[in-house]
Structure formats: structure tokens, C-alpha cells
Amino acid sequence: MNQAVQKLSSVRARLGADAGFTLIELIVAVAILAIAFTVIVGGMGTAIVVSDFHRKQTTAETVLRNYAEAIEGAGYVACSSAGPGSYVTSSVTIPTNFNSVTSIPVASWNGSSSTSCPSADTGSEIVSLSVSSTDGRVSEKLDIVKRAP
């Protein structure tokens, strides 16, 4: 009998030494990990969306500046014969995910205000250019002044 009591007490001692986690501790740990995972994935998603927006915005600005450079190199068109297509240039490549550059009708510019063409030519014109992405999330506009030589 003495041997049985010793065996039972040694089993109890081993069971007491095998400490583990309670169910509540495990649930709390899993909940904390789930919240952390959700925050990290949400932050990554936001970073991707913002990065896409800024990339498209930069591309639109580059396209408009290239178009403006091409217009600068083109000859001056007098206001009496100027129109929306007066300064169309084929040398500028528009990326596939953008609409073509649109030119609002050229206007005669006197330094403080503009008058739509055709009107008396003042020697300077304002040309408004705009480009937008095909998904509509980015739209950029640029006004340039074209002067007669």
C-alpha cells in the first residue's frame, strides 16, 4: 500500500508541475493578434491606394508639362484663327490609363483678363490644358500663356 501512495503522490506532483495556459489567456492572446493583424493589413491597403493616387498625379503633371513644352516650341497662332485644336501636338505620348489632353478654347490674354477667340489679337493668348485618369481619380489642369514673337 505504501508503494501505491508514493506512486499517487508522484503522479500528483507531475501534474502540478505541468502548468499551462487557461482558455481565457488563449482567447485574449488570439484577440490581440487579430487586432494587430487587422491594423497592419489596413495600413498596407491605405498605403497602396495613396501610392497609386500619387503615381497617377505625378504622371498627369508630367504629361501636362510635356504638352506645354511642345506648345512652347510650336509657332504662335493668331487669335483670329485660334481654336481648341490650334496647338495640338502629336509629339507627346499619353499613357494608356489617361484620357487625352484636352485644350480648352484659346483665349486672348491682356495680362489681367481673357477674351475668347476669335477677337482682336493682343499678341498673347492663354491656353488651358487638362488631363484626367481613365478611372476619374486624378485630374490635373495647367494654364499657359503663349506670346507672339
C-alpha positions in Angstrom: 0.0 0.0 0.0 2.8 2.3 0.8 4.1 1.9 -2.7 0.6 2.9 -4.1 0.6 6.0 -2.0 4.0 7.0 -3.2 3.0 6.4 -6.8 -0.1 8.5 -6.4 1.8 11.4 -4.8 4.4 11.3 -7.6 1.6 11.5 -10.3 0.0 14.5 -8.5 3.4 16.2 -8.3 4.0 15.7 -12.0 0.5 17.0 -12.9 1.0 20.1 -10.7 4.3 20.9 -12.4 2.7 20.8 -15.9 1.4 24.3 -15.8 -0.4 25.5 -18.9 -2.4 28.4 -20.2 -6.1 28.8 -19.3 -8.7 29.2 -22.0 -9.2 32.9 -21.2 -5.5 33.6 -21.6 -5.5 31.9 -25.1 -8.6 33.8 -26.2 -7.1 37.2 -25.1 -3.8 36.4 -26.9 -5.7 35.4 -30.2 -7.8 38.6 -29.9 -4.7 40.8 -29.6 -3.1 39.1 -32.6 -6.3 39.5 -34.7 -6.5 43.3 -33.9 -2.8 43.7 -34.7 -3.2 41.8 -38.0 -6.2 43.9 -38.9 -4.4 47.2 -38.2 -1.3 46.1 -40.3 -3.4 45.0 -43.3 -5.5 48.1 -43.2 -2.4 50.3 -43.1 -0.9 48.4 -46.1 -4.2 48.9 -48.0 -4.2 52.6 -47.3 -0.5 52.9 -48.4 -1.3 51.1 -51.7 -4.2 53.4 -52.5 -2.3 56.6 -51.7 0.7 55.4 -53.6 -1.5 54.7 -56.7 -3.0 58.2 -56.4 0.3 60.0 -56.1 1.8 58.0 -59.0 -1.2 59.0 -61.2 -1.0 62.6 -60.1 2.8 62.7 -60.9 2.2 61.1 -64.3 -0.6 63.6 -65.1 1.7 66.6 -64.2 4.4 65.2 -66.4 2.1 64.7 -69.3 0.8 68.3 -69.0 4.3 69.7 -68.7 5.5 67.8 -71.8 2.4 69.1 -73.7 3.2 72.6 -72.5 6.8 72.3 -73.7 5.5 71.1 -77.1 3.2 74.1 -77.3 6.0 76.4 -76.4 8.0 75.1 -79.3 5.1 75.4 -81.7 4.6 78.6 -83.7 2.2 81.3 -82.5 -1.4 81.1 -83.9 -3.1 84.5 -84.1 -6.3 84.8 -82.0 -8.4 85.4 -85.1 -7.7 81.9 -86.3 -7.0 80.1 -83.0 -9.3 77.4 -81.6 -9.2 74.4 -79.4 -7.1 72.4 -81.8 -4.6 75.2 -82.7 -1.8 73.8 -80.5 -2.4 70.1 -80.8 0.9 68.3 -80.8 1.4 64.7 -81.8 4.9 64.5 -80.2 3.5 64.0 -76.7 2.7 60.4 -75.7 -0.3 59.9 -73.5 -0.1 56.9 -71.1 -2.8 54.3 -71.7 -4.5 54.8 -68.4 -5.1 58.6 -69.1 -7.6 60.4 -71.3 -6.0 62.6 -74.0 -5.0 66.1 -73.1 -7.9 68.5 -73.8 -7.3 72.0 -74.7 -10.0 74.5 -73.7 -10.5 77.1 -76.4 -7.6 79.5 -76.7 -8.4 83.0 -75.2 -6.8 86.3 -75.9 -4.9 87.5 -72.8 -4.2 91.1 -71.9 -2.3 90.5 -68.7 -5.3 90.6 -66.3 -8.2 89.1 -68.1 -9.0 87.0 -71.1 -11.4 87.3 -74.0 -12.5 84.3 -76.1 -11.1 83.9 -79.5 -11.7 84.9 -82.2 -11.2 88.5 -81.2 -8.6 91.2 -81.8 -5.2 89.7 -81.4 -3.3 91.2 -78.4 -0.1 89.2 -79.0 -0.6 86.9 -76.1 -3.0 84.0 -75.5 -3.9 81.8 -72.6 -4.2 78.1 -73.3 -5.8 75.9 -70.7 -4.8 72.2 -70.7 -6.3 69.4 -68.7 -5.8 65.7 -68.4 -7.5 63.0 -66.3 -7.0 59.4 -65.5 -9.5 56.9 -67.0 -10.7 55.9 -63.6 -11.5 59.6 -62.8 -9.5 59.7 -59.6 -6.9 62.2 -60.8 -7.4 65.3 -62.8 -4.8 68.0 -63.5 -5.1 71.4 -65.2 -2.4 73.8 -66.4 -2.8 77.3 -67.9 0.0 78.6 -70.1 0.4 81.9 -71.8 1.6 81.9 -75.4 3.1 85.1 -76.7 3.6 86.3 -80.2 7.3 86.5 -81.3 
